[in-house]
Amino acid sequence: MKIITRIAGRAAKAAIVLLAILVLNFLLIHAAPGDPATVMAGEAGATDALFLQQLREKFGLDQPLYIQLWTYVADVARLDLGFSYRQQMPVLDLILDRLPATLLLTGTAFVISIIVGVLAGVVAASRAGTWFDTLISTLALLFYATPLFWAALMGVLLFSVALGWLPPFGFQTVGADYTGMAKVLDIARHLALPAISLGLFFTAVYSRMTRASMLEVSQMDFVKTARAKGLSPSVIQRRHILRNALLPIVTLAGLQAGQLVGGAVLTETVFAWPGIGRLMFEALTQRDYNVLLGVFFVSAAMVILFNVITDVIYGIVDPRIRAQ
């Protein structure tokens, strides 16, 4: 019952936060200058008032703002994210079509950053004060300070243009019609550059965080007691220092897992990756309100979901949290 009560409480809080984000995003989007009717009329070369009025009536933009807001919230409650007037298809279908590509990109970048960052931090902490520690810390600081778009463009110039090892853009080779393992390998080659570019910044963060956390934990009394008992350095490092040092890493990973979706906007634009980040950029330039709001809603829901998952992982890493 205690676990059920805790889950129900978190679900209620998540619903309130999601509703607040929904309303705030709606108001911010509609506060921006211009509207879809103006953009479409301009592209069609028709700017007379009657045509604009007909477009606004068609998409419900002639209604008062509070009525539009109420209609939108009621529709979202039924999982109806509206209709894209640009793509001529339901927003939910459009997002579900693009979401797998984004999840593949961000998930790969997240796994790369966690594994490489934590391993680099462990190695740096175990060899603190040596040239190896200095090298890892310097590289982490370099990756942390490098702008994402610059790293992406330099990766394209080096590995695609100069060396020809990896394809520069797209999700898969156009017109190749690969199937089976050949298709998987083709997608993996296209995925390598954007995933590494997106994961570089977070790799640096996890590396520095792991190193600092492990050095702090290594000076605590229970670690000194373990050394006094004669335990091997590898056992102390793995069971006593690393496990306790992982708690801040889990917190940071939970917060940044949702941010990867936002960071994918720039990466997907640079590499022409067909995900929801690129979809959001296109919707922004086209004033496609429903698509923008739909992407914001899905992104917010994913952030909240990652926070819940982080709470669960907390209980696995530190059993004392489950007892509270």
Rosetta silent file (secondary structure, phi, psi, omega in degrees, C-alpha in Angstrom):
SEQUENCE: MKIITRIAGRAAKAAIVLLAILVLNFLLIHAAPGDPATVMAGEAGATDALFLQQLREKFGLDQPLYIQLWTYVADVARLDLGFSYRQQMPVLDLILDRLPATLLLTGTAFVISIIVGVLAGVVAASRAGTWFDTLISTLALLFYATPLFWAALMGVLLFSVALGWLPPFGFQTVGADYTGMAKVLDIARHLALPAISLGLFFTAVYSRMTRASMLEVSQMDFVKTARAKGLSPSVIQRRHILRNALLPIVTLAGLQAGQLVGGAVLTETVFAWPGIGRLMFEALTQRDYNVLLGVFFVSAAMVILFNVITDVIYGIVDPRIRAQ
SCORE:     score description
SCORE:     0.000 S_00000001
   1 L     0.000  -35.829 -179.483    0.000    0.000    0.000 S_00000001
   2 H   -64.586  -40.739  179.842    2.869    2.343    0.771 S_00000001
   3 H   -67.351  -42.210  179.726    4.341    1.814   -2.689 S_00000001
   4 H   -63.202  -41.842  178.313    0.953    2.275   -4.365 S_00000001
   5 H   -62.387  -40.386  179.724    0.336    5.473   -2.410 S_00000001
   6 H   -65.292  -43.687  179.875    3.753    6.811   -3.399 S_00000001
   7 H   -64.666  -41.931  179.112    3.188    6.018   -7.073 S_00000001
   8 H   -63.349  -40.404  178.057   -0.296    7.574   -6.994 S_00000001
   9 H   -63.542  -41.774  178.794    1.081   10.730   -5.390 S_00000001
  10 H   -67.919  -36.451  178.551    3.802   11.065   -8.011 S_00000001
  11 H   -65.769  -39.521  178.382    1.299   10.453  -10.789 S_00000001
  12 H   -65.042  -43.387  177.943   -0.966   13.210   -9.444 S_00000001
  13 H   -63.443  -40.685  179.752    1.947   15.646   -9.217 S_00000001
  14 H   -63.282  -39.360  178.844    3.048   14.700  -12.727 S_00000001
  15 H   -64.519  -40.698  179.223   -0.449   15.349  -14.077 S_00000001
  16 H   -65.320  -44.797  179.386   -0.547   18.804  -12.461 S_00000001
  17 H   -62.790  -42.473 -179.481    2.900   19.701  -13.818 S_00000001
  18 H   -64.069  -39.034  177.454    1.962   18.446  -17.284 S_00000001
  19 H   -64.960  -42.829  178.820   -1.240   20.514  -17.269 S_00000001
  20 H   -62.682  -41.569  178.318    0.681   23.641  -16.220 S_00000001
  21 H   -64.839  -39.135  179.921    3.241   23.073  -18.991 S_00000001
  22 H   -60.206  -47.703 -178.859    0.430   22.517  -21.471 S_00000001
  23 H   -67.081  -43.816 -178.541   -1.248   25.827  -20.615 S_00000001
  24 H   -63.435  -44.465  178.278    2.032   27.758  -20.493 S_00000001
  25 H   -61.284  -41.137  179.376    3.195   26.446  -23.868 S_00000001
  26 H   -60.708  -45.971 -178.231   -0.164   27.319  -25.426 S_00000001
  27 H   -67.780  -39.716 -179.468   -0.028   30.893  -24.143 S_00000001
  28 H   -67.403  -42.174  179.593    3.612   31.400  -25.158 S_00000001
  29 H   -62.110  -43.987 -177.208    3.061   30.059  -28.674 S_00000001
  30 H   -77.432  -12.784  175.458    0.025   32.283  -29.226 S_00000001
  31 H   -81.570  -14.491  179.100    1.876   35.304  -27.812 S_00000001
  32 L   -69.720  147.211  179.870    4.399   35.089  -30.662 S_00000001
  33 L   -67.030  147.784  179.478    3.847   37.506  -33.560 S_00000001
  34 L    84.946  164.379  176.200    2.051   36.227  -36.662 S_00000001
  35 L  -146.702  166.581 -177.957   -0.314   33.297  -37.051 S_00000001
  36 H   -57.742  -35.869 -178.505   -0.675   30.321  -39.424 S_00000001
  37 H   -62.364  -41.984  179.586   -3.324   32.079  -41.491 S_00000001
  38 H   -64.218  -43.173 -179.349   -0.989   34.977  -42.282 S_00000001
  39 H   -64.134  -46.421 -178.658    1.854   32.632  -43.222 S_00000001
  40 H   -66.049  -39.028  178.739   -0.321   30.472  -45.474 S_00000001
  41 H   -65.005  -39.401  178.660   -1.916   33.497  -47.128 S_00000001
  42 H   -65.097  -40.494  178.843    1.507   34.979  -47.810 S_00000001
  43 H   -69.243  -29.989  179.422    2.776   31.754  -49.372 S_00000001
  44 H   -82.292   -9.012 -179.482   -0.388   31.516  -51.490 S_00000001
  45 L    76.515   16.394  178.653    0.042   35.096  -52.674 S_00000001
  46 L  -118.107  118.013 -176.374   -3.397   36.082  -51.361 S_00000001
  47 L  -121.241   13.294 -179.543   -3.483   38.800  -48.727 S_00000001
  48 L   -72.730  154.396 -173.350   -7.058   40.062  -48.886 S_00000001
  49 H   -64.244  -34.362 -177.977   -8.940   40.285  -45.601 S_00000001
  50 H   -65.965  -42.609  179.500  -11.699   37.877  -46.656 S_00000001
  51 H   -64.762  -41.284  177.241   -9.265   35.065  -47.421 S_00000001
  52 H   -62.122  -41.554  179.555   -7.470   35.619  -44.092 S_00000001
  53 H   -63.968  -39.853  178.436  -10.783   35.534  -42.263 S_00000001
  54 H   -64.134  -40.220  178.193  -11.766   32.271  -43.952 S_00000001
  55 H   -65.156  -42.434 -179.968   -8.460   30.675  -42.969 S_00000001
  56 H   -65.086  -37.830  177.299   -8.828   31.803  -39.346 S_00000001
  57 H   -67.309  -37.254 -178.592  -12.345   30.409  -39.165 S_00000001
  58 H   -64.018  -39.032 -176.740  -11.200   27.115  -40.678 S_00000001
  59 L  -101.232    9.701  176.443   -8.499   26.591  -38.041 S_00000001
  60 L    73.652   16.427 -178.218  -10.444   28.118  -35.137 S_00000001
  61 L   -80.592   -6.476  178.541   -8.124   31.102  -34.813 S_00000001
  62 L   -86.604   -8.772 -179.887  -11.064   33.519  -34.800 S_00000001
  63 L   -77.569  154.953  174.156  -12.233   32.254  -31.405 S_00000001
  64 L   -58.506  154.427 -173.514  -11.252   34.037  -28.152 S_00000001
  65 H   -61.333  -39.466 -177.622   -7.993   32.801  -26.649 S_00000001
  66 H   -68.042  -31.627  176.723   -9.606   31.189  -23.605 S_00000001
  67 H   -70.226  -42.102  176.499  -11.975   29.181  -25.813 S_00000001
  68 H   -60.385  -41.292 -179.973   -9.057   28.011  -27.952 S_00000001
  69 H   -64.741  -46.553  179.713   -7.195   27.024  -24.772 S_00000001
  70 H   -61.353  -42.825  179.124  -10.150   25.110  -23.328 S_00000001
  71 H   -62.593  -42.080 -178.844  -10.706   23.296  -26.623 S_00000001
  72 H   -65.770  -46.839 -179.731   -7.043   22.370  -26.859 S_00000001
  73 H   -61.981  -41.776  178.693   -6.782   21.046  -23.283 S_00000001
  74 H   -63.630  -38.410  178.943   -9.977   19.005  -23.725 S_00000001
  75 H   -67.758  -41.579  179.787   -8.636   17.527  -26.959 S_00000001
  76 H   -63.979  -36.106  177.419   -5.280   16.622  -25.391 S_00000001
  77 H   -60.138  -25.565  176.435   -7.103   14.869  -22.550 S_00000001
  78 L   -97.015   12.982 -178.099   -8.525   12.593  -25.264 S_00000001
  79 L    61.136   31.254  174.292   -5.022   12.204  -26.788 S_00000001
  80 L  -106.817  104.781 -176.652   -6.079   14.328  -29.744 S_00000001
  81 L   -89.934    9.854  176.039   -3.188   16.698  -30.450 S_00000001
  82 L    96.570 -170.237 -175.582   -4.950   18.398  -33.320 S_00000001
  83 E  -125.113  133.379  178.411   -4.421   18.527  -37.072 S_00000001
  84 E   -84.401  114.571 -179.947   -1.397   19.870  -38.933 S_00000001
  85 L   -72.937  -18.399  178.697   -2.580   22.260  -41.620 S_00000001
  86 L   -83.927  -45.221 -176.654    0.881   22.134  -43.220 S_00000001
  87 L   -89.353  -11.191 -179.902    1.348   18.368  -43.339 S_00000001
  88 L    56.337   49.020  176.281   -2.363   17.615  -43.802 S_00000001
  89 E  -159.815  158.180  179.450   -2.382   14.842  -41.219 S_00000001
  90 E   -58.873  142.819 -177.866   -3.112   14.424  -37.486 S_00000001
  91 H   -63.098  -40.909 -178.992   -0.355   15.749  -35.249 S_00000001
  92 H   -60.733  -42.726  177.667   -0.210   12.569  -33.172 S_00000001
  93 H   -64.019  -38.500  179.999    0.376   10.452  -36.277 S_00000001
  94 H   -64.757  -43.691  179.945    3.043   12.880  -37.433 S_00000001
  95 H   -68.302  -43.822  179.567    4.870   12.755  -34.085 S_00000001
  96 H   -63.481  -27.480  177.502    4.614    8.971  -33.788 S_00000001
  97 H   -72.809  -33.679 -177.611    6.105    8.713  -37.275 S_00000001
  98 H   -94.268  -21.575 -173.107    9.109   10.862  -36.299 S_00000001
  99 H   -61.370  -41.650 -179.774    9.506    9.803  -32.649 S_00000001
 100 H   -56.522  -38.153  179.117   11.351    6.475  -33.250 S_00000001
 101 H   -65.030  -40.776  178.829   14.175    8.303  -35.072 S_00000001
 102 H   -67.794  -43.012  179.096   14.553   10.772  -32.206 S_00000001
 103 H   -63.574  -37.577  176.696   14.470    8.042  -29.562 S_00000001
 104 H   -63.367  -45.306 -179.580   17.105    6.098  -31.499 S_00000001
 105 H   -66.315  -52.877 -176.303   19.358    9.150  -31.731 S_00000001
 106 H   -69.380  -36.488  178.353   18.925   10.405  -28.163 S_00000001
 107 H   -64.578  -43.056  177.925   18.967    6.919  -26.661 S_00000001
 108 H   -63.698  -44.753  178.485   22.233    6.067  -28.403 S_00000001
 109 H   -62.160  -38.529 -179.807   23.777    9.398  -27.392 S_00000001
 110 H   -65.908  -44.944  179.898   22.608    8.870  -23.808 S_00000001
 111 H   -64.751  -43.280  178.635   24.084    5.367  -23.579 S_00000001
 112 H   -60.209  -46.887 -177.195   27.377    6.509  -25.117 S_00000001
 113 H   -65.797  -39.616  179.696   27.677    9.466  -22.747 S_00000001
 114 H   -66.189  -50.727 -175.702   26.833    7.398  -19.655 S_00000001
 115 H   -65.388  -52.498 -177.334   29.204    4.510  -20.423 S_00000001
 116 H   -67.195  -42.508 -178.170   32.146    6.561  -21.688 S_00000001
 117 H   -64.384  -46.581 -179.512   31.671    9.369  -19.160 S_00000001
 118 H   -67.336  -43.257  178.301   31.416    7.128  -16.094 S_00000001
 119 H   -61.105  -43.404  179.060   34.308    4.899  -17.194 S_00000001
 120 H   -64.252  -39.618  178.451   36.494    7.939  -17.866 S_00000001
 121 H   -65.809  -39.446  178.295   35.558    9.402  -14.473 S_00000001
 122 H   -63.931  -45.398  179.608   36.360    6.126  -12.684 S_00000001
 123 H   -63.558  -42.618 -179.598   39.749    5.869  -14.388 S_00000001
 124 H   -64.537  -40.614 -179.664   40.546    9.523  -13.628 S_00000001
 125 H   -68.690  -38.272 -179.893   39.558    9.140   -9.959 S_00000001
 126 H   -70.882  -20.250  178.362   41.567    5.933   -9.526 S_00000001
 127 L  -121.504   40.987 -177.272   44.639    7.677  -10.947 S_00000001
 128 L   -59.257  134.725  178.134   44.084   11.117   -9.417 S_00000001
 129 L    89.965   -7.703  179.690   47.059   13.455   -9.734 S_00000001
 130 L   -92.537  173.429  179.269   48.712   11.564  -12.586 S_00000001
 131 H   -65.856  -28.827  179.170   49.143   12.673  -16.179 S_00000001
 132 H   -66.513  -41.132  177.086   46.325   10.297  -17.160 S_00000001
 133 H   -63.119  -41.709  179.131   43.947   12.118  -14.825 S_00000001
 134 H   -63.796  -40.337  179.801   45.072   15.450  -16.263 S_00000001
 135 H   -63.748  -47.230 -179.517   44.502   14.223  -19.816 S_00000001
 136 H   -63.787  -43.065  179.991   40.954   12.994  -19.096 S_00000001
 137 H   -64.782  -38.025  179.599   40.037   16.177  -17.217 S_00000001
 138 H   -67.460  -43.797  178.337   41.400   18.363  -20.031 S_00000001
 139 H   -64.123  -39.607  178.708   39.492   16.460  -22.710 S_00000001
 140 H   -63.208  -41.847  178.022   36.313   16.617  -20.614 S_00000001
 141 H   -65.367  -37.150  178.603   36.694   20.377  -20.218 S_00000001
 142 H   -64.890  -46.790  178.585   37.301   20.714  -23.975 S_00000001
 143 H   -64.228  -35.986 -178.627   34.173   18.711  -24.859 S_00000001
 144 H   -67.412  -35.899 -176.185   32.148   20.649  -22.296 S_00000001
 145 H   -88.035   -9.773 -177.200   33.175   24.016  -23.747 S_00000001
 146 L   -81.484  125.700  176.706   32.756   23.053  -27.411 S_00000001
 147 L   -60.853  142.095 -175.569   29.479   24.275  -28.994 S_00000001
 148 H   -60.954  -44.794 -176.288   27.327   21.399  -30.215 S_00000001
 149 H   -66.532  -34.234  179.801   26.807   22.764  -33.733 S_00000001
 150 H   -68.688  -42.755  177.917   30.557   23.375  -34.181 S_00000001
 151 H   -62.804  -39.156  179.335   31.426   19.836  -33.097 S_00000001
 152 H   -64.148  -46.807 -179.114   28.777   18.471  -35.467 S_00000001
 153 H   -65.865  -40.139  177.853   30.061   20.470  -38.438 S_00000001
 154 H   -65.367  -35.551  176.733   33.702   19.585  -37.699 S_00000001
 155 H   -64.038  -40.423  177.343   32.702   15.922  -37.492 S_00000001
 156 H   -63.576  -45.230 -178.730   31.082   16.147  -40.927 S_00000001
 157 H   -63.849  -39.418 -176.234   34.147   17.847  -42.414 S_00000001
 158 H   -78.903  -56.104 -170.566   36.578   15.313  -40.926 S_00000001
 159 H   -86.235  -19.389 -179.568   34.815   11.952  -41.099 S_00000001
 160 H  -105.079  -50.910 -175.822   32.595   12.549  -44.139 S_00000001
 161 H   -79.177  -52.005 -175.163   34.303   15.073  -46.399 S_00000001
 162 H   -76.378  -49.936 -174.886   37.989   14.486  -45.658 S_00000001
 163 L   -94.372  -27.167 -179.987   38.105   10.776  -44.754 S_00000001
 164 L    69.942   24.977 -177.527   34.858    9.546  -46.323 S_00000001
 165 L   -81.367  -36.869 -173.156   34.250    7.068  -43.507 S_00000001
 166 L  -128.478  149.236  176.339   30.695    8.043  -42.552 S_00000001
 167 L   -70.083  144.312 -174.335   27.722    9.547  -44.398 S_00000001
 168 L   -81.957  -32.199 -171.578   27.175   13.224  -43.528 S_00000001
 169 L  -139.887  164.823  171.791   23.384   13.509  -43.541 S_00000001
 170 L    89.071  175.243 -177.794   20.128   11.605  -43.439 S_00000001
 171 L   -97.121  -35.745  176.802   18.706    8.521  -41.739 S_00000001
 172 L  -157.727  168.039 -176.787   19.644    5.956  -44.381 S_00000001
 173 L   -68.278  123.176 -177.710   20.950    5.815  -47.939 S_00000001
 174 L   -70.289  128.859  176.784   18.291    7.122  -50.308 S_00000001
 175 L    81.604   -0.884 -178.366   17.297    4.641  -52.995 S_00000001
 176 L   -76.655  -32.626  178.772   19.460    1.828  -51.639 S_00000001
 177 L    56.173   44.960  177.465   16.460   -0.257  -50.477 S_00000001
 178 L   -70.470  154.134  175.404   18.522   -2.237  -48.005 S_00000001
 179 L  -136.559  159.961  175.989   16.858   -4.978  -45.989 S_00000001
 180 H    63.088 -139.257 -176.732   17.778   -7.036  -42.952 S_00000001
 181 H   -65.123  -31.153  178.196   21.246   -6.616  -41.488 S_00000001
 182 H   -62.748  -38.255  178.215   22.366   -4.424  -44.389 S_00000001
 183 H   -68.463  -40.803  178.934   19.663   -1.901  -43.467 S_00000001
 184 H   -61.685  -45.264  179.996   20.645   -1.995  -39.784 S_00000001
 185 H   -65.800  -36.451  178.581   24.294   -1.360  -40.630 S_00000001
 186 H   -65.000  -43.996  177.403   23.358    1.455  -43.011 S_00000001
 187 H   -64.665  -38.837  179.802   21.282    3.199  -40.310 S_00000001
 188 H   -62.960  -38.959  177.972   24.105    2.644  -37.795 S_00000001
 189 H   -65.311  -40.107  177.420   26.590    4.375  -40.111 S_00000001
 190 H   -70.820  -26.625 -176.950   24.243    7.352  -40.483 S_00000001
 191 H   -79.534  -25.718 -170.397   23.641    7.372  -36.721 S_00000001
 192 H   -56.451  -54.493 -175.891   27.290    7.446  -35.666 S_00000001
 193 H   -63.341  -52.246 -179.784   28.086   11.128  -36.276 S_00000001
 194 H   -63.147  -36.565 -179.366   24.905   12.710  -34.839 S_00000001
 195 H   -67.403  -43.583  179.164   24.886   10.403  -31.785 S_00000001
 196 H   -67.013  -41.710  179.111   28.535   11.074  -30.945 S_00000001
 197 H   -61.388  -42.957  179.785   28.120   14.816  -31.521 S_00000001
 198 H   -69.989  -32.086 -175.855   25.081   14.935  -29.232 S_00000001
 199 H   -85.858  -12.024 -176.089   26.735   12.782  -26.577 S_00000001
 200 H   -59.919  -47.886 -177.344   30.063   14.647  -26.339 S_00000001
 201 H   -60.375  -47.268 -177.132   28.803   17.371  -23.999 S_00000001
 202 H   -71.174  -29.680  174.014   27.099   14.924  -21.632 S_00000001
 203 H   -60.363  -43.972  178.532   30.124   12.612  -21.699 S_00000001
 204 H   -63.246  -41.140 -179.792   32.228   15.467  -20.355 S_00000001
 205 H   -63.693  -47.718 -178.891   29.662   16.241  -17.643 S_00000001
 206 H   -65.664  -35.588  179.340   29.423   12.623  -16.438 S_00000001
 207 H   -63.751  -48.894 -178.790   33.198   12.237  -16.487 S_00000001
 208 H   -68.660  -39.019  179.533   33.833   15.264  -14.280 S_00000001
 209 H   -65.661  -43.585  179.305   30.906   14.459  -11.996 S_00000001
 210 H   -63.339  -44.307  179.672   31.993   10.825  -11.521 S_00000001
 211 H   -60.515  -48.818 -178.133   35.568   11.812  -10.772 S_00000001
 212 H   -64.743  -41.154 -178.527   34.577   14.430   -8.190 S_00000001
 213 H   -66.599  -40.808 -179.603   31.987   12.169   -6.558 S_00000001
 214 H   -69.205  -38.250  177.073   34.373    9.210   -6.273 S_00000001
 215 H   -65.040  -35.650  177.989   37.154   11.318   -4.794 S_00000001
 216 H   -68.490  -45.497 -178.964   34.713   12.660   -2.218 S_00000001
 217 H   -66.391  -34.444 -176.508   33.367    9.220   -1.276 S_00000001
 218 L   -63.798  -17.623  179.724   36.878    7.720   -1.072 S_00000001
 219 L   -95.860    4.029 -178.317   37.642    9.962    1.915 S_00000001
 220 L   -81.090  161.691 -172.448   34.640    8.841    3.975 S_00000001
 221 H   -64.908  -38.305 -176.960   34.962    6.720    7.118 S_00000001
 222 H   -67.412  -26.275  175.948   33.308    3.564    5.779 S_00000001
 223 H   -74.038  -40.503  176.713   35.860    3.422    2.964 S_00000001
 224 H   -62.596  -37.284  177.267   38.717    3.795    5.429 S_00000001
 225 H   -64.500  -41.812  178.285   37.176    0.976    7.466 S_00000001
 226 H   -61.962  -38.673  177.461   37.013   -1.231    4.362 S_00000001
 227 H   -66.765  -39.323 -179.484   40.705   -0.573    3.712 S_00000001
 228 H   -65.947  -28.010  178.367   41.547   -1.363    7.329 S_00000001
 229 L   -75.926   -9.806  177.398   39.784   -4.721    6.978 S_00000001
 230 L    89.787   16.822  177.863   42.175   -5.619    4.196 S_00000001
 231 L   -66.599  149.687 -179.182   39.710   -5.671    1.290 S_00000001
 232 L   -68.305  149.991 -179.833   41.275   -5.536   -2.154 S_00000001
 233 H   -57.327  -35.897 -179.462   41.383   -2.142   -3.898 S_00000001
 234 H   -66.553  -39.840  178.422   39.169   -3.405   -6.732 S_00000001
 235 H   -66.071  -43.710  178.516   36.450   -4.527   -4.296 S_00000001
 236 H   -62.117  -42.500 -178.831   36.601   -1.223   -2.417 S_00000001
 237 H   -64.155  -41.789 -173.659   36.475    0.699   -5.675 S_00000001
 238 H   -82.964  -47.828 -171.332   33.509   -1.244   -7.054 S_00000001
 239 H   -88.440  -29.453 -173.949   31.349   -2.053   -4.032 S_00000001
 240 H  -105.508  -47.934 -175.104   32.007    0.832   -1.691 S_00000001
 241 H   -82.489  -54.535 -173.422   33.159    3.892   -3.618 S_00000001
 242 H   -63.597  -43.565 -176.464   31.499    3.587   -7.041 S_00000001
 243 H   -62.550  -40.797  178.712   28.079    2.475   -5.813 S_00000001
 244 H   -75.923  -27.283  178.903   27.795    5.410   -3.402 S_00000001
 245 H   -76.485  -13.935 -176.607   29.272    7.825   -5.943 S_00000001
 246 H   -75.726  -19.239 -175.543   26.583    6.878   -8.480 S_00000001
 247 H   -57.844  -50.565  176.235   23.744    8.676   -6.663 S_00000001
 248 H   -65.268  -27.724  177.709   24.528   12.177   -7.999 S_00000001
 249 H   -67.332  -41.798  178.681   25.199   10.627  -11.419 S_00000001
 250 H   -62.419  -42.596  177.865   21.723    9.061  -11.437 S_00000001
 251 H   -59.755  -48.504 -179.100   20.195   12.420  -10.494 S_00000001
 252 H   -64.493  -40.224  179.810   22.058   14.208  -13.263 S_00000001
 253 H   -64.980  -39.262  178.434   21.253   11.494  -15.804 S_00000001
 254 H   -64.269  -38.425  178.961   17.551   11.674  -14.970 S_00000001
 255 H   -70.508  -39.285 -173.317   17.516   15.439  -15.455 S_00000001
 256 H   -86.403  -15.740  178.146   19.514   15.380  -18.664 S_00000001
 257 H   -61.681  -40.104  176.664   17.736   12.433  -20.276 S_00000001
 258 H   -71.930  -31.776 -179.781   14.778   14.700  -20.983 S_00000001
 259 H   -70.136  -21.296  178.864   17.035   17.531  -22.119 S_00000001
 260 H   -60.483  -33.043  178.851   18.501   15.296  -24.825 S_00000001
 261 H   -64.649  -41.510  177.050   15.235   15.633  -26.747 S_00000001
 262 H   -67.374  -39.020  178.569   15.630   19.417  -26.722 S_00000001
 263 H   -67.959  -21.691 -179.429   19.291   19.160  -27.664 S_00000001
 264 H   -71.116  -15.445  179.124   18.344   16.946  -30.582 S_00000001
 265 H   -58.300  -50.421 -178.762   16.699   19.925  -32.316 S_00000001
 266 H   -69.216  -43.023 -179.090   20.064   21.346  -33.345 S_00000001
 267 H   -62.988  -45.141 -179.039   21.640   17.963  -34.040 S_00000001
 268 H   -67.043  -31.263  177.706   18.748   16.777  -36.192 S_00000001
 269 H   -69.957  -43.851 -179.057   18.784   20.047  -38.129 S_00000001
 270 H   -64.972  -42.222 -174.893   22.526   19.863  -38.833 S_00000001
 271 L   -98.207    8.765 -179.285   22.443   16.196  -39.884 S_00000001
 272 L    52.718   43.125 -179.245   18.984   16.269  -41.552 S_00000001
 273 L   -85.547  126.629 -171.803   17.856   13.561  -39.135 S_00000001
 274 L   -80.881   64.432  179.887   14.092   12.932  -39.531 S_00000001
 275 L  -113.259 -173.649 -177.934   13.096   13.205  -35.866 S_00000001
 276 H   -74.966  -19.221  174.814   10.744   15.361  -33.821 S_00000001
 277 H   -64.938  -47.180  176.631   13.508   17.909  -33.183 S_00000001
 278 H   -67.078  -36.124  177.121   13.720   18.731  -36.870 S_00000001
 279 H   -61.266  -41.051  179.049    9.921   18.557  -37.058 S_00000001
 280 H   -65.624  -39.325  178.229    9.690   21.169  -34.305 S_00000001
 281 H   -63.738  -43.837  178.591   12.133   23.463  -36.125 S_00000001
 282 H   -64.426  -40.513  179.343   10.137   23.183  -39.343 S_00000001
 283 H   -65.568  -33.884  179.072    6.868   23.817  -37.482 S_00000001
 284 H   -65.828  -44.028 -179.967    8.378   26.910  -35.847 S_00000001
 285 H   -70.422  -23.537 -177.566    9.347   28.466  -39.173 S_00000001
 286 H  -100.414    2.104 -178.366    5.927   27.607  -40.621 S_00000001
 287 L    55.748   39.384  178.084    3.880   28.776  -37.585 S_00000001
 288 L   -87.138   86.874 -172.318    2.297   25.335  -37.349 S_00000001
 289 H   -56.027  -47.261 -174.312    0.900   25.815  -33.850 S_00000001
 290 H   -62.897  -39.138  178.279   -0.593   22.367  -33.391 S_00000001
 291 H   -67.444  -43.466  177.935    2.633   20.572  -34.285 S_00000001
 292 H   -58.289  -49.235 -179.096    4.670   22.820  -32.006 S_00000001
 293 H   -64.488  -37.430  178.709    2.314   22.263  -29.087 S_00000001
 294 H   -64.646  -43.161  178.590    2.220   18.537  -29.775 S_00000001
 295 H   -65.757  -41.865  177.649    6.020   18.245  -29.749 S_00000001
 296 H   -60.571  -41.411 -179.800    6.221   20.330  -26.562 S_00000001
 297 H   -64.283  -46.817  179.977    3.629   18.107  -24.915 S_00000001
 298 H   -63.824  -40.896  179.361    5.421   14.880  -25.862 S_00000001
 299 H   -63.750  -43.312  178.695    8.785   16.309  -24.749 S_00000001
 300 H   -63.829  -41.186  178.879    7.361   17.382  -21.379 S_00000001
 301 H   -62.729  -37.658  179.330    5.758   13.972  -20.877 S_00000001
 302 H   -68.220  -38.722  177.920    9.103   12.294  -21.601 S_00000001
 303 H   -62.280  -45.281  179.041   10.908   14.512  -19.077 S_00000001
 304 H   -63.159  -41.022  178.750    8.356   13.639  -16.395 S_00000001
 305 H   -62.160  -42.167  178.740    8.632    9.946  -17.282 S_00000001
 306 H   -63.933  -35.406  177.448   12.418   10.067  -16.965 S_00000001
 307 H   -64.796  -39.883  177.220   12.080   11.675  -13.535 S_00000001
 308 H   -64.753  -42.511  178.227    9.844    8.815  -12.380 S_00000001
 309 H   -62.028  -37.813  177.954   12.324    6.276  -13.767 S_00000001
 310 H   -61.332  -41.173  177.416   15.102    8.095  -11.895 S_00000001
 311 H   -60.740  -39.936  179.512   13.212    7.657   -8.626 S_00000001
 312 H   -66.346  -43.485  179.798   12.932    3.924   -9.294 S_00000001
 313 H   -65.254  -33.383  175.411   16.656    3.624  -10.091 S_00000001
 314 H   -53.854  -46.196 -179.154   17.408    5.518   -6.885 S_00000001
 315 H   -64.671  -29.326  178.303   15.792    2.709   -4.929 S_00000001
 316 H   -76.156  -42.867 -178.986   17.913    0.141   -6.759 S_00000001
 317 H   -69.936  -41.868 -178.135   21.216    1.983   -6.272 S_00000001
 318 L  -126.398   99.981 -178.558   20.534    2.905   -2.641 S_00000001
 319 H   -60.179  -21.275  179.299   18.186    0.504   -0.763 S_00000001
 320 H   -62.540  -27.844  179.957   17.893    3.021    2.091 S_00000001
 321 H   -69.840  -35.552  179.490   15.659    5.166   -0.123 S_00000001
 322 H   -67.389  -25.520 -178.523   13.159    2.317   -0.551 S_00000001
 323 L   -80.368  -11.605 -178.528   12.842    2.035    3.201 S_00000001
 324 L   -78.464    0.000    0.000   11.753    5.653    3.594 S_00000001
